[in-house]
Amino acid sequence: MNSLVSWWKNLNMLTRFLIGFIVLMFLFYMFYLSPLYENFIMIPLLSLQAYLANLILVPLGYNTKTIEDTIFNDDFRVSIKGGCDGMEATALYLAAVLAFPGVSKNKKLHGIVIGLAVLFVLNIFRIAGLFIAGLQWKAGFEFLHLHGGVVLFTLIAIVLWLFWVNSIIKGNSK
């Protein structure tokens, strides 16, 4: 065990980050694709996201309702499924923060709490925005849904992580 710890500590920071990040993402996908997640967590999470997105849509004048993971009105409906839940981009952020070497647990915890909250809220707005796009611009909905939203949300997770890293670097230089 000591030789493994010694080997790990002798790796450069980039190698430790990459190995840690890959292992954490592998563990995330093992969980995310497991029956435990799919049967007990995914459905309540998607239903909560639909409900919260609806709380944004109703005050904007959209006469929407939700049933489980579906937001609908007389003209359009959108059903939130796995992959639209924002979990992959969130896991990317979480794994990057956790794998980043040389940072105290306190700073990581702070980055995790803030980052997860920001990504959760932004994903709710993304879902509401997709509903509006589907209602107002049906031709563009598929592109926004399949490409624009996923790519943009992943980029936001990466940029959020970069802001966190920058705050760590600036904090260490003081």
N, C-alpha and C positions, 0 to 999 in steps of 0.2 A: 504493500500500500504506500509506503514511504517513497518507493522508487517511482510510482505513478504520480504522486504529488510533486516530486522533484522534477520529473519529466515535464509535467504541466507548467510548473513555474519557470522552467528554462525555455519554454516556447516564447517567441516574440508576441507582442500584443495583438498584432493583426491575425496571426495564426490562431491564437486562443480565441479571439473574437469569432473568426470564421467557423472554427470547430464548434464552439458553444452555440452559435447562431444556427448552424445546420442541425445539431442535435435537438435544440429546442423546437425548431420548425418540424422536424421529424416527429417529435413527441406530440406537438400540436395536431398534426394530421392524423396520427394514430387515434387521438381522442376525438377529433372533429368528425372522423369517418366511422367512429365506433357506434354500436347500438345504444350505448349509454347516452351519448350526446343526441343522436337522432331520435331516440324514443322518449327521453325525459327532459332534455334541455332545449332542443331546437324549436319545438312547437310553442312552448310558453314564451321563448325569446322572440320568435317571429310575431306572435300575437301581441306582445308588448310593443314591439316596434310599430306594428300597424296601428295600434291604439294611440301611441304617442304622435305618429305622423298625422293621424286624423285630428288630433288636438291642434295641430298647426293649420290644417286645411279648413276646418269649420269656421274659425274666425276670419279667414280670408274670403269667405262667402261661398265656399264649395259645400254643397249639401251632401256630405259624405257620411258613411257609416262603416263600421267594421264588423266582420265576423271572423274570428280567429285571426289568420294571417292575411286576410283580404280586406282591402279598402275599396269601396265602390260608391257610385251614385247611379242615376238613371242612364248616364251616357258612357261610363267607363268603369272598369274594374282592374285592379292590379293585385296580384297575389305575391306576397313576399316568400321566397323559397331560400333554401340553403344556397350560399354563394352570393345572395343579395343581402345577407345579414351583416355584412361588414366585418365578419369574424376573421377572415384571412388577412386583410390589411391590418386589423388590430393585433393579430398574432405576430405579424411581421414587426410591428412597432414594439410589442412586448418582448419578443425574442431579442431584438436588437438592443433594447435597454438592458435586459438581464445579462446578455452576453458581453456587454461592453466592459472590458477589464479595467481595474484600477480605480473603481468608483465605489464610494461607501454605500452600504445598504440603505442608509437614510436618503441619500440623493437618488438612488435607484427607485426607492419606494415613492418619493415625491414625483419623479418623472413618470412612474407607472400610473399613479392616481390621477395626475393632471392629464396625461396623454389618453388614458382610457376614457375619462369623462369627455374630453374634447372629441375624440373619435366617435363615441356613442352618440353624442348630440348631433354631430355633423352627419352621421349616417341617418338619423331620423329626418333631418332636413333634406338629405339626398333622396330618401324614399318619398317624402312629400313632393319634392321637385319632380321626381319621375312621374308621379301621379298627374301633376299639373301638365307636364310635357305630353303625357299620353292623351290627356283630355284636349289640349290645345294644338298639338302637333303630332298627330298619329304617325305620320311618315317618319319622323325623326325619333320616335320613342324607342324603337328597337336598337338603333345605333347608340342612343344615349344610355339605354339600359345595358346592352351587352358590352359596349366599348367605353364610351365616355365616362359613365359613372364608375365603373370598376377601375379603369386606368387612373382617373382623377382621384378617386378615393385612396388608391394605393400610393399615388404620388404625395397626397396630403399626409399619409402616415409616414412616408420617408422624410418629407420636409419637417414634420413635427419632431421626428427623431433627431434630425440634423440641428434643429433649434435646441433640443435638449443637450446634445453633445456640445454645441457652442456654449451653452450656459455652464456646462461642466468645465470646459476649457477656460472660459473667462473667470470662473470662480477659483480655479487652481492657480491662475496667474496673479491673483491679488495678494 
